[in-house]
Amino acid sequence: MTRDSFNTLVSQLEVAWSGRQEGLLRHTVRWVMLGYITLLGALLGGLLLLAAGVVLAVKFQSFGGTLIAGMVALTGALTAAFVFGALWVRFDPPPGLELSEEDHPDLHALIAETSEVAGGVRFHRVILDSEMNASVVQNPRLGVLGWYRAYLVLGLPLLESLDVEEFKAVLAHEFAHVAGADGKTGAWLHRTRTTWERVVAHMSSGPYCPFVARFFNWFWPRFNSRAFILSRFNEFAADRISAQAVSPEALARGLQRLAIQSERLEDELWDPLERKFLGSEALPEDVMERMSTLLRRSPDPRQAEMWLRRVLGKSKDGGASHPSLGDRLAQLGFKPTETALFLDQLAPAASAAEELLRPSFLAKSRAVFSRQWLAEALKSPRNSPAGRSSRQEVRSVKEAWNRIAALSRLDGLEKIQPEVLALLERRPNHSGALYLRGCHLAAKGDPNSTKFLEQAAADPTLSVRAFETLASFYAQLGRTAETATMRERAERHERELRSALVERNHVTREDSFLPHDLCAREIESLRETLEREPVVRRAWVGAKQVKHFPTWRYLIVIVDVRWPAFKPVSERAQKELIARILENWEADGYVHALRLDEGTRATLRAMKRGMADCSLYRRS
């Protein structure tokens, strides 16, 4: 099921179950039971096959009988082991720093006070992490059989964004998810959904039990869509409990403040850091300290209002388990356009972090999270010395050419010549720069223009314009024979270019393939590009043998993409993946990228027959 189909299903179910939360709850529980029955049936079937194999081995002791019995028993044992392995899902504790009651008595006192008014919840541990979020995490010790350990996870940026009353309202909201009869049932469904997601991932990726895997690929999006809608209903219910336990104003202020600060961090912290990451600048060692400084400083009220309107303007995602901010504010009795905040005082006078945690611990936690962030960033292949150098080279060439192309339309050829020459010094065979240099010299009547234009004409996409410019140049000199020759070449190349583009518009197994002739720089660039896409597992590269412009290489890239089978993926997302690969890979020639599927497997087999080894990338 694609993401678009999943969103459509969610919308249909949301309309069908509107105002009937209890009915949806019972309906979703029945879907859970269906999953359990199927798993237990597969496990029982495997055990029965194992027992049947043993019985056959005892009853028929001939060679053939023993062989058949062994195959039956092995099939049953593998099936049972696979299903049992899927059932025994392990969850690691949430990462972060533990906030013990001994070290942080004020925080634990507030947690206990809020718990009393929001349903009475107990936690095994309280964890501080670096996210702008708060959550209750319940990990099963026995896989789908349960026996849960509860963690309260608090984000340091969240604590630094809210005052104590707003933080208390957020806590009450989280406690409401796991307190009371409805809350406990909803929490059970949420835990079950999280566990089933891991189970279905295991089932979908395993080589055994194809029928069970097919069932769960059908089952998961249908169960998940109902669980998503129920999660939205539960969010509204948790908001109501929080508003009663603390106040609607405190919760509304907290929701708005978190929404604005999240957008602000994207614009003023993460986007600039991403530009550093893509460039050659060193990454900072104090990212959490910078975040803290930013959160403690109120922005311009007009900018804060813009961020709030941006969040309120976001459409509801069918795959999101939380309602939109506007819907949540409306449920609390606030119009989406009105704010419970003073936008010129976005940063609280005293944050919950400052009120509830010691200054020395805050400084220590920021330093720890900064080191963790930097370590993760430096692990990326994009940030290796070779990767940064190669990426900066590619990015600079592309940016230089884009700038030249834009300025040529605005300022004319004369003013851009220094930049054209600088680009040619770095890439002497850059066809676009060769063409612009040749046009400039031809306009001045310089005979050297012919050399640049002839070189540019080697690029079939520029050959017609290059020959037409040469024809005009020779016409100015009165050289009629050369003028006629250039015009004839321009017409011939235009006809052949149309045929070449038609020839390059499709790839089939009937085509003939040749080994690629990529240089080391192009190979390394492609590998780095693919490494940045986690869903790409393998890639093969070859060249299609063509009739028109055979020196204009036609490269075929086939990528094996493994999207999680339990998560719906839209056609748009798949096309965007291919577009990103083509955009980020710097290669000369005409490139055609394909995803490996039932329609392209035959093409890959034909490509493999045409060359000894076309495999270029395999994720380790």
N, C-alpha and C positions, 0 to 999 in steps of 0.2 A: 504494500500500500504506500503510495507516495504521500508526501507532506500535504499537498493540495487535497488529496482524497481524505486524508485524516482530518484536516481542518473542516472539510465539508461535513464529515460524519459527526464531528463535535458540535457543529452549528445545528445540525438536524436534531441531535439528541438533546441539546440544550433547550430547544424549543419544545420538544416532546415532553421533557420532564420538568418544565418550568413550574415552580410552585409545588412540586411533589418530591421534596428531598427525602422523606422517609421511604417512599416507594422506590426511588432511585437507589437508596442505600440497600434495601432488600434485594433489588435486582442485581446490583453489583456483587453482593455477597454470593448470589447464585452463580455468577460467572467465576468467582474465586473457587467455589466448590467444583465447578466443571474442570478447572485446571488441576485441582488436587486429584480428582477422580481419574483424570487422564494419566497423570504422573504415576499414581499408585497402580493403575491398570498396566502401564508399561513395565513397571517394576515387577508386578506379579507375573506378567507374561514372560519376562526374562527368567524369573525363578522357575516357572513351570517348564520352560524349555530346558533349563539346566537339569531339572529333575528328570525330564523325559529322556535327555541324553544319557543320564546315569542308568536309568531303567533299561534303555536299549542296549547299552554296553554290557549289562549283566545278562540280558536275555539272549542277545545275538552276539556270540563270541567269535564269529568269523572275521576275516580281515575287512571285508566290505561292510559288515554290520558295525564293527568297531569304528571304522572310518566315518560312517554316517552318524553314529552316536556321538563321536568326538566333535563333528561339525555342529550338530544340534546343541550339544552342551556348551561349546565355545560361543556360539551365537547367543545363547541365553545368558551366559556369564558376562559377556561383553555388554549386552543390553542392560542387565541389572546393574553392573558396575557403573556404566555411563549415567543411568538415571539416578543412582544413589549419589554419584559424584555431583550431579546437578542439584540434588536436594541439599547437599552439605555445602552451602554457600558460606564463605568466611568474609567477615567485614572487619576492617581495621578500625581501631578507635580514631576519632577525629583528631587531626594534627593540631598542635598549638601548645600554649603554656597553661599549666594547671593553675587554677585560682582556688587555693585551699581556704577553708574557713579560718584557720589559724592566722594566715597571713593577710586575709582580706575580710575582716569581721563585718565592716559596714556593708559591703556588697552582699554577703550572705544573709545579713539581717534584712536587707531590702528584698532579697529573693524569697526568704521565708514569709515576710509580711505580704508580699504580692501573692504568693502561693495560697495563703489562707483565704484571701478574698476571691481567688480565681480557680478554686477547685481542689487545692491541696495536692501538690505534685512533689515528688522526691527524686533527686538525681544522684547517680553514683559519683559523677565528677562534673565540675564546671571548668570549661576550657575557654581560653582567649585565643583568637586567631586574627588574621590581618584582613578579613573581609568586611565589607559594609553590610553586615547582616547579623541576625540573631536567629537561632533555630534550636529545636529539640531533636536530638538524634537518638534513635533507639535501634541498636544493633542486635540481631538475633545471635545467640550463642549456638543454637542448634539448627541453623539454616531455616527452611520453611517451617520447621516444628516450633520455632519461637524461642522462649526464655530470653527476654530482652534485657539489655543493659542500657540505661538512659544517661545521656549526656546533655548538658546545657552548654551550647556554644555561643559565645558572645564575640562580636567583631570589635576590635579596637577602634576602627574608624567610626563605627556606629556609636560607641560610647563617647567619642570625642565630638560627635555631631549633635547629640541630644542633651537636654537638661535632665535632671533626675526624674521629674514627673513624667516627661515624655518617655524616658527609658522604662519607667515602671509600667506605662501603658503598653509599650512594646512587649515587655515581659508577660503581662497579663494576657496579651493576644497569643503568645506562644504557649503559655500554660493551658489556655482554653482548648488548644488542639488535642491535649491528652487527658483532660479532666472531664468528669461527668460521664453519664452513660453514652450520650451521642458523641462526645469528644473521644471517649475510649474506643468506640466502634470505628469512628473516622480515623483515629490514630492507628488502629489495627489494620484498616484498609490501606493507609499510607505506607505502613511498614511492609505489608504484604506486597503492595505494588513495587516498592523498592527492591524487595527480595526477588520477586518474580522477574523483574527486569534483568537481574543477574542470571537467574535460571534460564530465561529465554535466550540470553546471549550465549550461554554455555551450550544449550540445545542447538541453536542455529549454527554454531561454529563446529560442532562435532561431526565426525564422519559416520557415526552409527545412528540407528533409529531414524531413518529418513522420514518415515511416516509421522513419527512423533514430532520431529523438527518441523515438518510441513504444517502439522496441526497448530503448533505454538506460533508459527509465523502468521497463521490466520487468527489465532486466539488473541495474541498480544495487543494489536492495535484496537481491537474491539473492546477488550477489557480496559485497556489504558484510556480510551476515550471516555468511558463511563467514570473511571476513577478521576480523570481530570475535571469533569464537570462537578463531581462530588467535592473535589478539593476546592473549587471556586465557591460552592455553597458553604463549605466549612470555613473558608476565609471570612465570609460575611458573618457567620455565626460567631467566630472568634472575635471579630471586631465589635459585635454587640456586647459580648461578655466583657471585653476590655473597657468599653465605654462605660458599662455599669460599674465595674470594679474601680476604675480610676476617674476618667471623665472623657466625654466625646471630644472636647476641645484639645485635651492633651494628646489623644491619639491622632487627631487630624493634624495638629501642629507637627507631631513626630513624623507622620507619613509625608507631609509636604517638605519638611526640612530634609529628610533622607533623600527624597526624589531630587530636590534641587542640588544637594551636595553631590549626589552620584553623577548628575550631568556635569556639574562643575569640575569634578575630578577628571572626567573624560576629556573635557576641553582644555583644562589648565595644567593637568599633570600627565595623564596617560598618553594623550596624543603627542605632546612634545617629546615624551620619552620614546615613543615609537619612532619618531623622526630621528632621534639620536641613535636608536637601535639600527635603523636602516642606513644611517650615515656612518661617518668615521669617528664621531665623538665618543669619548669614554662614558660608560654608564655610571650614574651616581651611586655612591655607597650609602647614602642617607635618604633613600626614597621615602621611608615612613616618617622620618623627621620632617621632610618637605611636605608630606601630606598633612601631618599634624599642624604645621604652621599655616597651611592653606585653610584648614577647617576652622582654626581659631580666629581667622580674619574674615570679617563680613565683606562680601563683594558689593559692587554697585547695585542698588535696588533694581534698576532697569534691567541689568544683566540677570539678576536673580529671577525677575518676573519672566524674562525670556526663557530661562531654563525650565521654570514651572510650566509655562505654556507648551513648551516642547514635549514635556512628559504627558501633559493632559491631552495633547494632540495625537499621541501615539495610538494607533488602532489596536484593538484587542487581538492578540495572536491566538489562533485556534489551538496551538500546542502549548500555551502557557497555563499553568495550574493556578495562577493568581489573577484575580480580576484587575481591571485597569484602575489607576489611581482615581480617575473621575467617578467611576462606579462606587468605589469604596467611600469616597467623600460624600457622595449622594446618600448612601445608606446611613451615614452618620448624621445626616441632616444639613450638610453644607453644599452650597452650589459649587460646581466645579470652577466657576470663574472667581469665586471669593476665596480669600486666604485667611487662615487662622493665625498667620504669622505677620510680624512686622518685618518686611523684606529688607529694611535698612539695618536690621539687627539679626541677620541670619545666624551668626555664630552666637550661641548662648553665653550669658555673662559668666556662668560656671558650668562646665560640661559634667556629665555623669562620670566620665573618666577622672576628672580632677576631684570630684566630690567623694568617689568611692574607692579609688586606687591611690596608692602612695606615689609621690613624684619619682622616687628612685626606681620603683617597679615600672612606671610608665616609660622612663628613659631606657631602662634595660629591655623592655619588650619591643620598643621601636627599633633599637639596635639589632635585636635578634631577628625580627621580621625583615629588616633592611638587608641583613646578610643573607637570609634565605631567598629573598627576591633576587638579589644580585647573583647568587649561585645558580638559581634556575635560569636566569637570563643568559649567563655565560655558558651554560651547557648547550644552548642551541647551536646547531651547525652554522646558522646565519651569523653568529658572532665570533666564529673562529677567525684568526688573522687572515687566512686565505680567503674565507668566505666574505669577510668584510671588504678586503681589497678588491676581489672580483666583483662583488655587488656594487661597490662604489664606482668601479670602472664602468660597468654596464649602465648604472643609473646616471652617471655623468654624461655618457655619450648620448643616451636617450634624451635627457633633459637639454643637452646642448642642441641636439637636432630639433627638438620641439620648439625651443626658443628661436632658433634660426628660421624655421618654417613660419612661425608667427610674425617675426619681425620683417621677413621678406615681403609679407603682404601689407605691412603698415609703413615701413620705411624705405622699401625699395632695395635693389641689389647692392648699391654703392655702400651703404652704411653697414651692411652685415658682413662685408668681406673679411674684416679681421677675425670675426668668429668662425667664418667658413674655413679660413686658412688654419686656424687653431684646431678645428675638428679634423681637417685633412692631415695635420701633423700627427694626430693621435691615431686616426683610422684612414690611411692613404687610399683605401679602396671604398670609402663610403660613397655610394652612388649618388645620393641626394646632394651631398656637398660638392662632388665632382660636377654635377649638372649645373648647380648655381654658380660655381666658379667659371664654368665654360660660358654660361649665358652672359655673365658680367664682362668677360674678356671679349666675347663676340660683339657685344654692344659697343665696345671701344674700338672694334676693328683689329683686335690683336690676333695674329695667326696662331698663337698658342692655344686659343680657345678650342681648336679642332681636337687637340690631344685630350683635353678634359671631356669634351662632349662625346668623343668616340669611346672613352672609358666608361662614361655614364651609360652609354647605349648598351653596354653589356648587361645591364639590368633590364629585363623585358618590360617591366612596368614603366620605365622611363625612356625606352628606346624610341618610341614614336616622337615624343617631344624633343628628344635630343637630335634626331634626324631633321625634324622641321626647323629647329634652330640653326643647324648646319646649313640647310637649304637657304634660309634667309641670309645667313652670313655670306655664302658664296654668291647669292644674287646681288648683294651690295657691291661685291668685287667684280661683277660682270662675268663671272665664270659659269656660263649657262650649262655646260656639260655636267659639272659637279652638282649644280643646283638640281637638274633633272634627276641625277642619280640619287641624291638624298631624298627627294620627294618620292621617287619610286620605292626606295627602301622604307620610307615611313609608311607608305600605303601597304607594302608587303608585310611589314612587321605588325601593323594594326590588324590585318586579317589573321595572321598567325597567332597573335596574342589572344584574339577571341577564341580561336580553336584551342589554344593552350589552356585557357581558363575553363573551357568546357571539359577538357581532358583531365584537369586537376580537380574537378568538382565532385568526383566520386572515387571510391576505392572498393574493389571486389576481389574475390579469390581467383578470378580469371586473369588478373593483372600479373605482369612479370615484375619481380623485385630484385634489387641489387643491394649490396652492402652499402651502408652509409659512409660518407667521407668526412665526418665531423672532425674538427681539430680538437686538440686537448682542451682549449678554453671553452668551446661549445659543449663538450661532454661534461666538463666540471660544472658549467652553468646549469645544464639540465638536471644533473644529479642534485645540486643544491636546491633547485626549484622544486623537485619532487620530494626532497627530504622535508621541506616546509609544509607539505600536505600530508597530514597523518593518515588519511584514508587510502593513499596510494601505496600498494604493496609491491608491484613490479612494473617494469616498463620495457618495451621493446622498440627499437628504432631501425628503420630500413629506408630505402629509396625506391620509389616506383619508376620503372622504366617508361619513358614517355617519348612520343614522336616529335612533338613541337617544343622547340627550345630545350634540347636535351642537356645543354650545359647549365640551364637554370634548374638546379636540383629540386626535386619534389620529395620532401622528407615525410615519412609516415611514422607517427608516434602512437603506439597502442599502450594504454595504461590499464592495469588491473586495479580496480577501485573496490575496496571492501568497506562499504558503509555498514554500520551496525544493523543487522537484519531486524532487530526489534524496534528500530526507530524509523518512522516514515521519512522519506527523503523526496523532496520535490524535484521535478524535471528542471526547474530553474536553478536549483542548487547544483545539480549535476552539470548543467551547461556553464554555470559560473566557475566551477572547478576547472573545466577544460579551458575556459577563457583566461583564467589566472595563469595557468601553465604556459599558454601561448604568449601572454603579455610579459611574464617574468623571464622567459627563456630568450636569450640573445643568440639567434642563429640566422645565418644568411641563407636565403632560399624561400621556397614556398612550403609551409608546414601544415600538415593535416593531422589533427589529433583525434583519436578515437578511444572510447571506453571499451574494454573487453567485455563482451556479452555474447548471447547466443548468435546474434547477427554478425559479429566480427571475429568469432573464433576461427571460422574457415579462412578468413583473410590472414589471421596470424599464422595459421598452419602453412598457407601458401608463402608467406614471407619467410618463415623458417626454412622452407625447402629451397628458397633462393639464395641463402647465405649460411655460412657455417654457424655463426652465433650472432643473433641480433639482440640478445638480452643486454640491456645497458644499465638497469637499476634493479636492485632487490633490497627491500627494507630488512635490516638485520633484526 
